Amino acid sequence: QVQLVESGGGVVQPGGSLRLSCAASGFTFSSYGMHWVRQAPGKGLEWVAFIRYDGSNKYYADSVKGRFTISRDNSKNTLYLQMNSLRAEDTAVYYCAKDLIDGSGSYTLGYWGQGTLVTVSS
Amino acid sequence: AIQLTQSPSSLSASVGDRVTITCRASQGISSALAWYQQKPGKAPKLLIYDASSLESGVPSRFSGSGSGTDFTLTISSLQPEDFATYYCQQFNSYPPITFGQGTRLEIK
């Protein structure tokens, strides 16, 4: 069965950096586009970034562009999110999600991990 | 960016009720809309994709309809496990992918 397990969250000071990981199993990771989505405490869902199955295309929300970098290692079945210059408003649960269909993708989030909490606070 | 507005933001209903949640897009998005269910402390779960296609394993009491700017999610007969928050999401115009603000469905 599909499994997505996020890790790397924690408490970081404003201006600091953090790298999140998402370990995938139960499907052919190298065939699917992957997303990061976040949810601030008590708030709604905010899409953060997408990476194509082969890593050739990456898209970002304006709120994180230039500060966050999405990447993947298909040999390790792992998705990453490098977060730099963190701000208090980046505090959220970060979910990785698998695209619904393989190939170029549907931009529908077919399966989600359980999330990892990032807290930006001094 | 395309904005999605859900209504109502919250509603109370009873087991067995028929419930409809609306999602309106700020511009036409064809049928590029999905619906998700999220229970407290849990990850969202895909219910409906392409506006009206039921995701595998999702009970048939859930249905979606609409195209262009107006969409609905209908639960034909509420079950206790359906009390949750529901989100719509568009993927017609990206980036960014955008979500509605959510509809919280509570027990009356």
Contacts between the chains, C-beta under 8 A, distances in Angstrom:
chain1	res1	chain2	res2	distance
A	35	B	97	7.6
A	44	B	87	6.7
A	44	B	99	6.0
A	44	B	100	7.6
A	44	B	101	5.2
A	44	B	102	4.7
A	45	B	36	7.7
A	45	B	38	7.9
A	45	B	44	6.7
A	45	B	87	5.7
A	45	B	89	7.6
A	45	B	99	4.5
A	45	B	102	7.6
A	46	B	99	7.1
A	47	B	89	8.0
A	47	B	95	7.9
A	47	B	96	5.7
A	47	B	97	4.2
A	47	B	98	6.9
A	47	B	99	6.9
A	50	B	94	7.7
A	50	B	95	7.3
A	50	B	97	7.4
A	59	B	94	6.6
A	59	B	95	4.0
A	59	B	96	7.6
A	60	B	95	6.7
A	61	B	95	6.9
A	61	B	96	5.0
A	62	B	96	7.1
A	95	B	43	5.8
A	95	B	44	7.6
A	100	B	46	7.0
A	100	B	49	6.0
A	106	B	49	7.3
A	106	B	91	6.9
A	107	B	32	7.9
A	107	B	91	3.6
A	107	B	94	5.7
A	107	B	97	5.6
A	108	B	34	4.8
A	108	B	46	6.9
A	108	B	49	4.7
A	108	B	50	7.7
A	108	B	89	7.5
A	108	B	91	6.1
A	109	B	34	7.3
A	109	B	36	7.4
A	109	B	44	7.4
A	109	B	46	6.4
A	109	B	89	7.3
A	110	B	46	5.6
A	110	B	49	7.9
A	110	B	55	7.6
A	111	B	46	7.4
A	112	B	43	3.9
A	112	B	44	5.5
A	112	B	45	7.3
A	113	B	43	6.4
A	114	B	42	7.6
A	114	B	43	5.5
A	115	B	43	6.0
